[in-house]
Amino acid sequence: MRNWYVTGVVALVIIVVAIPLYAVRQVAQGDAGTPAAAPDATFVGREECVDCHTAAYESWLGSHHDDAMDVANAQTVLGDFSDAEFTHNGVTSRFYRRDDKFLVETEGADGELAEFEVRYTFGVEPLQQYLVPFPGGRLQALWIAWDTESKRWFHLYEDEDIPAGDWLHWTRNGQNWNGMCAECHSTNLRKNFDAETGEFNTEWSEIDVSCEACHGPGSIHVEWAQIDPMGRPDLDNYGLTVRTSGLDNVGLVEVCAACHSRRREIGDYDHAQQSTYESVAPILLAEGIYHHDGQILEEDYVWGSFLQSKMYANGVRCDDCHDVHSLALHQQGNALCLQCHLGETYDSYEHHFHQAEVEGEPSDGALCVKCHMPEQVYMGNDWRADHSIRVPRPDLSLEIGTPNSCSQSGCHDDQTVEWAVDAYTKWYGTTRKPHFGSVFAAARAGNPEAEDGLHQIIGNELHPVIVRATALGELRAFPGERTNQALRQALADEEAMIRVAAAETFAGQPPEQLAGFLGPLLFDPVHGVRIAVASQLAGVDRAYLEPHERPALDAALAEHIAANERNLDFAASGMNLGNLYAGQGNLELAEKYYRMALDVDDLFFPAQQNLAVLLSGQGRNDEAEQLLRAVLDEYPEQHDTAYSLALLLVGVGRADEGLEYLGRAAGAMPERARIQYNYGLLLAQMLQDDEAEAALSRALGLEPENLDYLYAMADFLYRRDRLDDALEIADRMIEAHPQQRVGYDIKAAIRNRQQQAP
């Protein structure tokens, strides 16, 4: 799947901002992102750790971290390379050996069969992938993997036909190790991508996830340990860069977050930061990545799920369930949960209503994880548990279409959701707690009633931070002063995730207001917050900023640019820089980076659409039209692109063609008031009065006080001599906007015509 994020320039009311509470607390408690030891610590390798930490080392050996990546040889390669064949979509691949090399004959970048050498193994179970070197320092992950349990080759995209040249083809960026995988499978990874040449010079200190991946560079600790115990200085955290002991659950989970979260990178991860937003920006509970209720949908890497859980809210940490070195569970079956939960209460028929045994064998239905951590298959054969550890809610399956662990996770797949709801009601009664998933589903469907629910979620600190931050993002669909007030309050929240979400959500405000509210956050102690703010302020005139804020914006913009430049092997980063320079009026650089994004992925339609808008603004309408039509040919469901094409066609005098595309966009996005408004104006121009009035009414229904929409409706009615109706709209304009002359003027014009009427 292609993922991206879009930065934009939006706005807000100048106020004097006091020092936020989160900043005061960080001064008092110390910044969690500050290394415990001196910043010049270096990586020394696990060999320096073994003598003193033998038990931890032996526990780590053979773990998934140990086997995260290795050199391909007879000991590490698990797949069948004895001239084995595998066929997928008519392409037969062959796996064989020559001397000490492991080779595969399969479809190459041009769609033709070619021979490739496997240089590295990647992962160990339940599947093992293989990495192939390509020109430019690239390593590409074969999409044919070895199933270590059933001992067979299988295709990761079994039901898909992905042609050569597609971003997801194994020879393209979607399967590129350097950018997609390497950061979390090796220690002290430096990607070293050169955007001008398109080449990588990727390096690591250790090929797998070793000691310093979690504890940080260890040279100072090793030097300290080599001193006679009687003479060792009193070093904070024993000279280790990352503190891993004496932490609460928030601190420990942060240690794991950089790799176990679905995220985008915003800086080089040197295994020293303990504040997530220093090196990565986690993806929130976004539609298409998580289900509406926060259940895993795509590969979400556990962290975003666990943050939603009651376990996390009550202090549970990763190491309460998993051994930190072997990664194995401390206990098997329900014994793991009974470390904290009373067996007589929860490991009983009266709680789960399933027999403990069926035909002499343990019953899956009596296992805690089957109900509270349902699994889903990723990468073809890898069952992964949802770590939100939630109460099953089959009623939400009926209401908003989310899965449930009763009838949709392998237990009772032969039964309907209604059957599961009936059984659940029989056991636990009819009482159901409100769930944020219902609000998110309604907001994403454009239901105006969802706005109240979003504000309730944001204001209720009993909701997980990741849920509140997601709700802030959903407020984009509900612009207005109430939303702006919620965002302004969120900017002072002690949680960096909340501040980032608020900064990224501001839109549609005058530049002086935007500068007034976001300017102070240019001094935020967290890297991720500063670059989110910088992207919003990039196109704002410096005159709106306080004098001391202007150099801070320059510094934050440099951080924002650097974060994207290091990731220009992803189309989204090229688009983000294109957006930045377009907002600053640097059209040449904007075009350069949009085209760079399309060089990475020529089907990345957000960059293609933005480039089309840029070209259209320069009068290069033929090029723009060609780009927009290409997007719609490949992605006909991209209704925003249809909207852009419609506006372009109308702008060049081809209103008849534009009407078709504008109608498509209006029909597909009934919640978008501006589209309904433009559609109504064009229909009125084309003398399709009934349809025009209906479209203008829909726009007003969505935003009843919008002055543009009120004026358009009043003008429409006035021109058709429906003066009483027009007068009613004029009165609404005056009531909603008493300071604007336009309402009084149109009312006077209506009264004048009424007096002239026979």
C-alpha positions, 0 to 999 in steps of 0.5 A, spaced: 500 500 500 502 507 498 502 511 504 503 518 505 502 525 509 500 532 506 503 538 509 499 544 508 499 552 510 493 553 514 491 558 520 489 562 526 487 569 533 493 572 535 494 571 543 499 572 548 501 565 550 504 563 557 509 558 558 505 551 557 504 546 563 508 541 559 514 545 558 514 547 566 514 539 567 519 537 562 524 543 566 522 540 573 522 532 571 528 532 565 527 531 558 525 524 556 529 525 550 536 527 553 541 521 553 543 519 560 550 519 558 555 524 554 553 525 547 559 522 544 558 515 546 559 510 540 557 503 538 562 498 540 558 491 538 555 486 543 562 482 544 564 488 549 557 486 553 558 478 553 563 477 559 559 481 564 552 480 561 552 472 559 545 470 561 542 476 557 546 474 551 545 467 551 537 469 552 538 473 546 541 468 542 536 465 537 531 470 538 527 474 533 532 480 534 538 476 533 535 473 527 532 479 524 537 479 518 543 475 517 548 473 511 546 468 507 549 461 508 548 454 509 546 455 516 542 461 516 538 460 509 532 455 511 528 455 504 529 450 499 534 452 494 535 445 491 532 447 484 525 448 487 520 451 483 514 456 485 509 458 480 505 465 481 500 468 476 504 464 470 511 466 472 515 460 475 521 462 479 527 457 481 531 456 487 538 453 486 545 453 489 551 454 485 558 453 489 556 457 495 551 462 492 544 462 493 540 464 487 533 465 484 531 465 477 525 470 477 521 476 474 526 482 474 524 489 473 523 489 466 518 483 467 523 478 464 526 472 467 533 473 470 538 470 475 539 474 482 543 472 488 541 472 495 545 476 499 542 476 506 536 472 510 531 477 513 527 474 519 526 467 521 519 465 523 513 463 521 517 466 514 523 468 512 525 473 506 531 474 502 535 480 500 538 481 493 543 486 491 541 491 486 545 497 483 545 503 487 547 500 493 540 497 494 537 491 497 531 488 494 526 483 498 524 478 494 516 477 495 516 470 494 518 467 501 519 461 505 514 458 510 518 455 516 512 451 518 509 448 512 516 448 509 514 451 502 515 457 498 509 462 497 507 469 495 506 475 499 501 478 494 498 471 493 491 474 490 494 480 487 497 481 480 502 486 480 506 488 474 513 490 473 514 497 474 509 498 480 511 501 486 510 494 490 513 490 485 519 486 488 524 490 484 521 497 486 521 502 492 515 498 496 520 492 497 526 496 498 530 494 504 534 500 505 528 505 506 522 500 508 525 495 513 533 496 515 532 501 520 529 496 525 532 490 523 539 492 524 543 496 529 546 503 528 543 503 521 545 509 517 540 509 510 545 514 507 540 516 501 543 521 495 537 524 492 541 527 486 544 520 484 538 516 487 543 511 490 544 508 497 550 507 501 547 504 507 551 502 513 550 499 520 554 497 526 551 490 527 547 486 522 541 484 527 538 487 533 543 487 538 544 490 545 545 497 543 539 497 539 535 498 545 541 500 550 544 505 545 551 506 544 555 503 549 562 505 549 562 510 556 559 504 559 564 499 557 569 504 559 566 504 566 565 497 567 573 496 565 575 500 571 576 496 578 569 496 582 572 500 588 574 505 583 568 506 579 565 513 578 558 514 580 555 515 573 548 516 571 545 509 569 552 506 569 554 510 563 549 507 558 546 512 553 538 509 554 535 508 561 531 501 560 531 500 568 527 504 573 522 506 568 514 507 568 510 503 563 510 510 559 518 510 559 519 503 557 514 502 552 517 509 549 524 505 548 520 500 544 516 505 540 521 507 534 521 500 531 514 497 534 510 503 531 507 504 524 510 511 523 514 515 518 521 517 520 523 524 521 530 524 523 536 519 524 535 514 529 541 513 533 538 508 538 539 514 543 532 518 543 527 515 548 522 521 546 518 518 540 517 524 536 525 525 536 526 520 530 519 518 528 512 521 527 507 515 529 501 514 525 495 515 529 488 511 528 487 513 521 482 510 516 485 505 512 490 503 517 486 502 523 479 500 523 474 505 526 474 502 533 482 502 533 483 495 531 488 493 527 487 493 519 494 493 516 500 492 519 501 496 525 506 494 529 503 493 536 505 500 539 499 504 536 494 498 539 497 497 546 496 505 547 489 504 546 489 498 552 486 498 559 493 495 560 497 500 558 493 505 562 494 501 568 501 501 568 502 494 564 509 494 560 512 490 554 516 486 559 510 484 564 508 479 558 515 478 554 522 477 556 526 483 554 532 479 551 529 472 548 522 476 547 518 469 549 512 470 553 513 469 561 507 464 561 503 460 556 496 460 555 491 464 561 497 463 566 500 469 562 494 473 564 493 470 571 499 474 573 495 480 574 488 477 574 484 473 578 483 466 576 476 465 579 473 471 576 476 471 569 479 464 568 472 461 569 466 459 565 461 464 568 466 469 565 468 466 558 462 461 557 466 456 553 468 449 556 475 449 558 476 442 554 473 439 548 474 432 547 479 432 551 483 437 548 484 445 551 479 449 548 481 455 544 474 459 546 477 459 554 483 462 552 483 470 554 487 472 548 482 469 543 477 474 545 481 480 547 487 479 542 484 476 536 489 475 531 490 477 523 494 474 518 499 479 515 505 477 510 501 471 507 502 466 514 504 471 520 498 471 525 499 477 529 495 479 535 491 485 536 495 488 542 489 493 544 486 487 549 479 490 548 472 487 550 469 484 544 464 488 541 459 484 536 454 490 536 459 495 533 460 490 527 453 491 526 453 498 527 460 500 524 462 494 520 468 493 524 470 486 526 469 482 532 473 476 535 466 472 536 464 471 529 470 474 524 476 471 527 476 464 526 472 462 532 465 462 529 466 464 522 460 460 520 455 464 524 452 471 523 454 477 526 447 477 529 448 470 532 454 473 536 450 479 538 445 475 541 450 470 544 453 476 547 447 479 550 444 473 553 451 472 557 452 480 559 446 483 558 444 489 554 448 495 557 454 497 552 459 503 553 459 508 548 465 507 543 470 512 540 469 508 534 462 510 533 464 517 533 470 516 528 465 512 523 460 518 523 465 523 522 468 519 516 461 519 513 460 526 514 455 526 519 454 533 522 452 530 529 459 527 530 462 533 531 459 533 538 462 526 539 469 528 537 469 534 542 467 530 548 473 525 546 478 530 545 476 533 552 476 527 556 483 525 558 480 518 560 481 516 553 487 514 550 492 519 548 492 516 541 485 516 541 484 524 543 489 525 537 486 522 532 479 525 534 483 532 533 485 530 526 478 528 524 476 535 526 478 537 519 471 535 517 468 540 521 471 547 520 469 553 525 471 557 531 469 551 536 474 547 532 479 552 532 478 553 540 479 546 541 485 546 537 488 552 540 487 548 547 491 542 544 497 546 542 498 547 550 497 539 552 503 536 555 503 530 550 507 531 544 502 527 540 496 532 542 500 538 540 503 535 533 495 533 531 493 540 533 498 543 529 497 539 523 490 540 523 489 547 523 486 550 516 483 556 513 485 561 518 488 568 516 495 568 516 496 573 522 492 568 527 496 562 524 502 565 526 499 568 533 498 561 535 503 556 532 509 561 533 510 560 540 511 552 538 517 554 534 520 553 541 517 546 543 522 542 546 520 536 541 523 535 534 516 532 531 512 538 534 517 543 531 517 541 524 509 540 524 509 547 526 514 549 521 510 546 515 504 550 517 508 556 517 512 556 511 508 560 507 506 565 512 509 572 511 514 573 516 511 580 518 506 576 522 511 573 526 514 576 532 521 578 531 524 573 536 520 567 532 523 569 525 530 565 526 526 560 530 522 558 524 528 558 519 531 553 524 525 549 524 524 549 517 531 547 516 529 541 521 523 540 516 527 540 510 532 535 513 527 530 515 524 530 508 530 530 504 533 524 508 527 520 506 526 522 498 526 515 497 519 515 498 514 519 494 511 522 500 517 526 502 518 529 495 511 531 495 512 534 502 517 539 499 513 540 493 508 543 498 513 547 502 516 550 496 509 551 493 507 555 499 513 559 499 512 561 492 518 558 489 515 554 483 521 552 480 523 548 486 516 545 488 516 542 481 522 539 482 520 535 488 513 533 485 517 530 479 522 527 484 516 524 488 513 521 481 520 518 479 520 514 485 512 512 484 509 514 478 502 512 480 503 516 487 497 520 485 497 526 491 504 528 488 501 528 481 495 532 482 499 537 486 503 538 480 497 539 476 495 544 480 501 548 480 502 547 472 495 550 471 497 556 476 502 557 471 497 557 465 500 550 463 493 547 462 495 542 457 500 539 462 495 539 468 490 536 464 494 530 462 496 529 469 489 529 472 486 525 467 492 520 468 490 519 475 483 518 474 485 513 469 488 509 474 484 511 480 477 513 478 475 513 485 479 519 486 474 524 487 478 530 489 482 529 482 475 529 478 474 536 482 480 539 480 479 537 473 473 540 473 475 546 475 481 546 470 476 545 465 471 550 467 477 555 467 479 554 460 472 555 458 470 548 457 464 548 462 460 542 459 466 537 460 467 540 467 460 539 469 461 532 468 467 531 473 464 536 478 457 532 478 462 526 479 465 529 485 459 532 488 455 525 488 461 522 491 463 527 496 456 530 499 459 532 505 464 537 502 460 543 502 465 547 497 464 542 492 456 542 492 457 550 492 461 550 486 457 545 483 451 549 484 454 555 481 456 551 475 449 548 474 446 555 475 450 558 469 448 552 465 441 554 466 439 547 470 435 551 476 432 545 480 439 541 480 443 548 482 438 550 487 439 543 490 446 543 490 446 550 493 441 548 499 446 542 500 452 547 501 448 551 506 445 545 510 452 543 511 455 550 513 449 554 514 452 561 516 457 561 510 457 568 507 459 565 500 454 560 500 448 565 503 450 570 498 450 565 492 443 562 494 440 569 495 443 571 488 440 565 485 433 567 488 434 574 486 436 573 479 430 568 478 425 573 481 424 569 487 424 575 492 421 573 498 425 567 498 431 571 497 430 576 502 429 571 507 436 569 505 439 576 506 436 576 513 440 570 515 446 573 512 445 580 516 444 576 522 450 571 521 455 577 519 452 583 522 459 587 520 459 585 513 456 590 508 454 585 503 448 582 507 445 589 507 446 591 500 443 585 497 437 586 502 436 593 499 437 591 492 431 586 493 427 591 497 428 596 491 426 591 486 420 589 490 418 596 490 418 597 483 414 591 481 407 592 478 
